[in-house]
Amino acid sequence: MPEATPFSPSVRSLKTTTWVVGLIGSAALLVLVVAVSWLDSLAVERHRSNFNLEQTAITTIASRELGDSLNETFIRRTDLAGDELAALLAQDAISEVALRVVLSVHGAVHQTSFVLYDRSGNIVGERIYAPFREANDVAVADDLAKQMLSLPDLASDAETRLTITPYKDGYAMLLHRPLLSGNRVMGMLVAMGDLATQFSEFVAPISAGRLGSALVLDEDGKVLFASGNAEVGTDLLDDLTGRPEASASVRRLLSEASGAGDLITFEDGEDVRMLAAWNHVPLGDQDLILVLTAPDDVVAVNLSELRLQYVVAGVILLVTLIILGFVL
């Protein structure tokens, strides 16, 4: 058989086939890059959405449990004790034993510390639990109790006052409840509780998973509890002057009863975008705000395995198209 010349049909056919295979391979590579990028963007958005839904569910459950505990501990239990103590203080002969029994019975339910004042501001009974027991510390309740008892119109405006105050390394929650009998002020009952105990029971566990760090804020944006990098006592609105996007994001968190989505905070000199969900915990005339936050890179780490699956599928598709090109 004569040798094929460079211009023979068989050589031209081989060159054409090579070019066709090359073009098919290039097209397959382009399709792979576009497909993987498109699938990856869809996966990221879908994963962010699912991640945020999980954050929302967790914060909803945790805030409900925290709210039930705090309302039962400080508001309902203090009201029940206050009604009984007001009746006892209105009697001509006050039984100190009866006062101690009421304080012990109601305080023991949730380890709530109680301090009882008469109408003159003198302490006539107390039941103190940790951490206030260590130094029999009633000073945190004393000033406001005496100030309220000195008000001339307290009987006509005897509203319970709830305050959150710094105490040791955390915060304490105080409930000052005036005790009335008819239109007479008989005294003041103060309930004291360590919020760190409540936060460690209901908030800290939700930050142990993969959904981010937990925060508890007061209604002004001050950090009362933090499991992540935020420092207790700092204000989320600090240093946000000139950063309208971050300021609007934090104010939305403080104003909306619940929500989810991007939260922008200011850390280490720059704005940081996080995926967050939050829920308000109503307590009397003020709120606590429970927040679960995770930076975007945490969400991306959770996508690594899914992204690997897309890359492997794309490589298989590329090899298949190249082999098909050779066959054709």
KOLVOVO-750271 format. One record per residue (C-alpha): x, y, z. Coordinates in steps of 0.25 Angstrom, whole numbers, padded with zeros to 4 digits, always signed. Each point is the difference from the previous one (the first is absolute). Example, Ala and Ser with C-alpha at 12.3 -4.5 7.8 and 13.67 -1.06 7.14 Angstrom:
2
+0049-0018+0031+0006+0014-0002
END
This chain:
328
+0000+0000+0000+0006+0014-0004+0004+0009+0012-0010+0011+0002+0005+0014-0004-0002+0012+0009-0012+0004-0008-0007-0013-0001-0014-0001+0005+0004-0009+0011+0009+0010+0006-0010+0011-0002-0010-0009+0007+0009-0002+0012+0003+0014+0001-0015+0004-0001-0003-0011+0011+0011+0006+0009-0006+0014-0001-0014-0005+0002+0004-0008+0013+0008+0012+0005-0012+0009-0003-0009-0009+0007+0010-0001+0012+0001+0015+0001-0015+0001-0001-0002-0011+0011+0010+0008+0009-0008+0013-0002-0013-0007+0003+0006-0007+0012+0005+0014+0006-0013+0007-0003-0008-0012+0006+0008-0002+0012+0000+0016+0003-0015+0000-0002-0003-0012+0009+0010+0005+0010-0007+0014+0001-0014-0007+0001+0006-0010+0011+0006+0012+0008-0014+0008-0001-0008-0013+0004+0010-0003+0011+0000+0014+0006-0016-0001+0000+0000-0013+0006+0010+0004+0010-0007+0013+0004-0013-0008+0001+0007-0009+0010+0005+0012+0008-0014+0006+0000-0006-0013+0006+0011-0001+0011-0002+0014+0004-0015-0001+0001+0001-0012+0009+0011+0005+0009-0007+0014+0001-0013-0006+0004+0007-0009+0010+0008+0012+0006-0013+0008+0000-0008-0010+0007+0011-0002+0011+0002+0015+0003-0015+0003+0000-0003-0011+0009+0012+0003+0009+0000+0015+0001-0014+0004-0003-0011-0010+0003+0007-0006+0012+0003+0014+0006-0014+0004-0003-0005-0012+0008+0009+0003+0011-0003+0015+0000-0015-0003+0002+0002-0009+0012+0011+0009+0006-0009+0013-0001-0011-0007+0007+0009-0004+0011+0006+0014+0002-0014+0006+0001-0003-0008+0012+0001+0007+0014+0010-0011+0005+0010-0004-0010+0005-0014+0000+0015+0000-0003-0001-0016-0001-0011+0002-0011+0008+0010-0008+0012-0010+0000-0009-0011-0004-0006+0007-0012+0014+0005-0005+0006-0014+0002-0012-0007-0007+0000+0009-0012+0015+0002-0001+0003-0014+0000-0007-0003-0013+0010+0006-0009+0011+0004+0010-0005+0014+0000+0006+0010+0010-0010+0009+0007+0001+0012+0009-0012+0005+0008-0001+0015+0004-0011+0006+0009-0006+0014-0003+0012+0007+0006+0010-0007-0008+0005-0009+0011+0004-0015-0004-0010-0009+0007+0003-0013-0007+0009-0006-0010+0003-0013-0007+0013+0001-0008+0006-0010-0010+0013-0001-0007+0007+0009-0005-0006+0010+0009+0002-0009+0012+0015+0001+0000+0000+0013+0007-0015+0001+0003+0000+0011-0011-0013+0008+0000+0006+0013-0003-0003-0002-0015-0015+0001+0004+0001+0010+0012+0001+0013-0007-0011-0001-0010-0009-0006+0011+0001+0011+0010-0001+0010-0012-0013-0006-0004-0006-0001+0014+0003+0015+0002-0009+0004-0012-0012+0007+0005-0009-0005-0011+0005-0015+0000-0014-0005+0004-0007+0006-0012+0012-0004-0010+0005-0013+0006+0005-0006-0012+0011-0012+0001+0013+0005-0005+0009-0009-0007+0015+0003-0001+0013-0007-0006+0012+0005+0007+0015-0005-0001+0004-0009+0011+0014-0006+0002+0004-0006-0014-0014+0000-0005-0014+0006+0002-0011-0001+0010-0015+0002-0002-0008+0007+0011-0015+0001+0002-0005+0010+0009-0014-0002+0004-0008+0010+0009-0009-0007+0010-0014+0006+0002-0012-0003+0009-0011+0008-0006+0006+0014-0003+0011-0001+0011+0014-0004-0003+0005-0011+0009+0014-0002-0005+0008-0005-0011+0004-0014-0005+0013-0001-0009+0003-0012-0008+0015-0002-0004+0005-0010-0010+0013-0003-0007-0002+0001-0015+0013-0008-0002-0007-0012+0005-0012+0001-0009+0009+0003-0012+0009-0012+0003-0012-0009+0000-0008+0005-0012+0009+0008-0009+0014-0006+0001-0004-0014-0005-0005+0006-0013+0014+0005-0003+0006-0014+0002-0005-0004-0014+0004+0004-0014-0010+0012-0001+0009+0010+0005+0002+0009+0013-0011+0004+0009-0002+0014+0006-0010+0006+0010-0002+0015-0001-0009+0010+0007-0009+0009-0008+0011+0010-0001+0010-0009-0007+0009-0003+0012+0006-0014+0000-0005-0008+0013+0005-0013-0004+0010-0005-0011+0005-0013-0004+0009+0005-0012+0009+0012-0001-0009+0011+0005+0003+0005+0014-0010+0001+0010-0004+0014+0003+0003+0006-0014-0010+0007-0008-0003-0005-0014-0003+0014-0005+0013+0006+0005+0010+0004-0011-0011-0001-0011+0000+0015-0003+0002+0002-0015-0003-0015-0003-0015+0001-0004-0001-0014-0005+0005-0006+0013-0008+0010+0009-0013-0004-0007+0003-0014+0001+0002+0000+0015-0012+0010+0002-0009-0010-0008+0004-0011+0010-0003+0009+0012-0014+0004-0006-0006-0012-0006-0006-0011+0009+0007-0011-0008+0007-0001-0013+0011-0007-0008+0010+0004-0011+0013+0008-0001+0005+0007+0012+0011+0010-0002+0009+0003+0012+0013+0008+0002+0012-0008+0005+0015+0002-0001-0002+0013-0008-0009-0005-0011-0014-0005-0003-0003-0014+0002-0012-0007-0007-0006-0012+0008-0012-0009-0002-0009+0002+0012-0013-0003+0006-0006+0007+0012-0012+0000+0009-0005+0010+0011-0003-0005+0014-0011+0009+0007+0003+0003+0014-0010+0010+0006+0002+0013-0007+0013-0004-0006+0006-0011-0009+0012-0009-0001+0005-0003-0014+0006-0014-0003+0009+0000-0012+0006-0012-0007+0011+0005-0010+0010-0007-0009+0010+0006-0010-0001-0003-0014+0013-0008+0000-0007-0010+0010-0011-0002-0010+0010-0002-0011+0008-0011+0008-0013-0008+0001-0001+0001-0016+0014-0007-0002-0006-0014-0002-0011+0004-0009+0009+0008-0008+0010-0012-0002-0012-0008-0005-0003+0010-0011+0015+0001-0004+0001-0016-0001-0013+0000-0008+0005+0011-0009+0013-0008-0002-0007-0013-0004-0009+0008-0010+0013+0006-0006+0007-0013-0002-0013-0006-0005-0002+0011-0011+0015-0001-0004-0001-0015-0002-0013+0002-0007+0007+0010-0009+0011-0011-0004-0011-0010-0003-0007+0009-0009
END
